[in-house]
């Protein structure tokens, strides 16, 4: 015999607030609202308590939390890649300057630049 497992349902925050407001307004009794939406009266009471204390909020799903972690990892990698790129640009600029100095052609126009006081 296979067991049929009841899947845990997830409800949007707007739906939870709507159900709580139906009960709180008095337009519908707790049991009638529970029957209408096929919910447990205890669940509605939990939502009411959370609504009253201000803790009835949307929690990110497991997938959303995983994506947030992955996004943070990519942000770190991007920052490291940016720092590496800036370092390489500075290194390239420095090596170009050194190469330019080492391979300069001495002409009559720039000879004063390369003269040293030799006695």
C-alpha positions as CSV (number, residue, x, y, z in Angstrom):
1,X,0.0,0.0,0.0
2,X,1.3,3.4,-0.9
3,X,0.8,6.3,1.3
4,X,-0.7,9.4,-0.2
5,X,1.1,12.4,1.3
6,X,-0.6,15.7,1.6
7,X,1.5,18.4,0.0
8,X,2.1,21.5,2.1
9,X,0.4,24.4,0.5
10,X,1.9,27.8,0.4
11,X,-0.2,31.0,0.4
12,X,0.6,34.5,-0.8
13,X,0.8,37.3,1.7
14,X,-2.1,39.1,0.0
15,X,-4.3,36.0,0.3
16,X,-3.5,35.6,4.0
17,X,-4.4,39.3,4.6
18,X,-7.6,38.9,2.7
19,X,-8.7,35.9,4.8
20,X,-7.8,37.6,8.0
21,X,-9.7,40.8,7.0
22,X,-12.8,38.7,6.1
23,X,-12.8,37.3,9.7
24,X,-11.8,40.5,11.4
25,X,-14.4,42.6,9.6
26,X,-17.1,40.3,10.9
27,X,-18.5,39.7,7.4
28,X,-17.8,36.0,7.9
29,X,-17.3,33.7,10.9
30,X,-14.0,31.9,11.4
31,X,-15.5,28.5,10.6
32,X,-17.3,29.8,7.5
33,X,-14.2,31.4,6.2
34,X,-12.2,28.2,6.9
35,X,-14.7,26.2,5.0
36,X,-14.9,28.7,2.1
37,X,-11.1,28.7,1.6
38,X,-10.6,25.0,2.6
39,X,-8.3,26.0,5.5
40,X,-8.0,25.0,9.1
41,X,-9.5,27.5,11.6
42,X,-6.3,27.1,13.6
43,X,-4.2,28.3,10.6
44,X,-6.4,31.3,10.2
45,X,-6.0,32.1,13.9
46,X,-2.2,31.8,13.5
47,X,-2.4,34.3,10.6
48,X,-4.6,36.6,12.8
49,X,-2.1,36.6,15.6
50,X,0.7,37.3,13.3
51,X,-1.3,40.1,11.6
52,X,-2.0,41.7,14.9
53,X,1.7,41.6,16.0
54,X,2.9,42.8,12.6
55,X,4.8,39.6,11.9
56,X,2.7,38.4,9.0
57,X,5.2,38.8,6.2
58,X,6.3,37.0,3.1
59,X,9.3,34.8,3.7
60,X,11.6,34.1,0.8
61,X,11.3,30.6,-0.6
62,X,14.2,28.2,-0.4
63,X,14.9,28.8,-4.1
64,X,14.9,32.6,-3.5
65,X,17.4,32.2,-0.6
66,X,19.6,30.0,-2.8
67,X,19.6,32.6,-5.5
68,X,20.4,35.4,-3.0
69,X,23.5,33.4,-1.9
70,X,24.5,32.8,-5.4
71,X,24.1,36.5,-6.2
72,X,26.3,37.4,-3.3
73,X,29.0,34.9,-4.5
74,X,28.9,36.5,-8.0
75,X,29.1,40.0,-6.5
76,X,32.3,39.0,-4.7
77,X,33.7,37.4,-7.8
78,X,32.9,40.5,-9.8
79,X,34.6,42.8,-7.3
80,X,37.7,40.6,-7.4
81,X,37.7,40.6,-11.2
82,X,37.3,44.3,-11.2
83,X,40.3,44.7,-8.8
84,X,42.4,42.4,-10.9
85,X,41.5,44.3,-14.1
86,X,42.5,47.6,-12.5
87,X,45.8,46.1,-11.3
88,X,46.5,44.8,-14.8
89,X,45.7,48.1,-16.4
90,X,48.2,49.8,-14.1
91,X,50.8,47.1,-14.7
92,X,50.4,47.4,-18.4
93,X,50.7,51.2,-18.3
94,X,53.8,50.9,-16.2
95,X,55.4,48.3,-18.5
96,X,54.6,50.5,-21.6
97,X,56.3,53.4,-19.9
98,X,59.4,51.4,-19.1
99,X,59.5,49.9,-22.6
100,X,59.2,53.4,-24.2
101,X,62.1,54.6,-22.1
102,X,64.3,51.5,-23.0
103,X,63.6,51.6,-26.7
104,X,63.7,55.4,-27.3
105,X,65.6,56.5,-30.4
106,X,68.2,59.1,-29.7
107,X,68.0,61.9,-32.2
108,X,69.3,65.4,-32.3
109,X,65.9,66.6,-31.0
110,X,65.9,64.6,-27.8
111,X,69.7,64.1,-27.1
112,X,69.6,66.5,-24.2
113,X,67.2,64.1,-22.5
114,X,69.7,61.3,-22.6
115,X,72.9,63.1,-21.9
116,X,74.7,62.5,-18.7
117,X,77.4,64.5,-17.1
118,X,80.5,62.5,-18.2
119,X,83.9,63.9,-17.5
